[in-house]
Amino acid sequence: MDISHIEHLGIAVKSIEEQIPYYEQVLGVKCYNIEEVADQKVKTAFFMVGQTKIELLEPTSEESTIAKFIEKRGEGIHHIAFAVKDVQSAIDEAQAKGVRAIDQAPRKGAEGLMIAFLHPKSTNGVLTELCMKPE
């Protein structure tokens, strides 16, 4: 699959604005980007910790997957994202090994990344995101 590093950890939150002070004032990491990903019905905030990012995910609609996640499980870790060289190849390889993909093809995510998710029922309960910077 050619994973180079953990790209980010996604954390589902009810309110980014309420969470930012904890990350900035307690942990000492600064929020460097807030953006909305309209097609995913989510607002994101990013913090850099070494070479890994923390992504806060706030639902912008009750129909978003993040809203449903919070309703079912509460706030907390939502997914782990791995950087790969080629998302489509990684999806194909995972499926060839019997892993169920949520996305059959890469789609645009936050920060301009191309992303795809693997289903947690096939990944030992961990929602897994594959992502790459487009060339």
Secondary structure, DSSP 8 states (H G I E B T S, - for coil): --EEEEEEEEEE-S-HHHHHHIIIIIS---EEEEEEEGGGTEEEEEEEETTEEEEEEEESSTTSHHHHHHHHH-SEEEEEEEEES-HHHHHHHHHHTT--BS-SS-EE-GGG-EEEEE-GGGTTT--EEEEE---
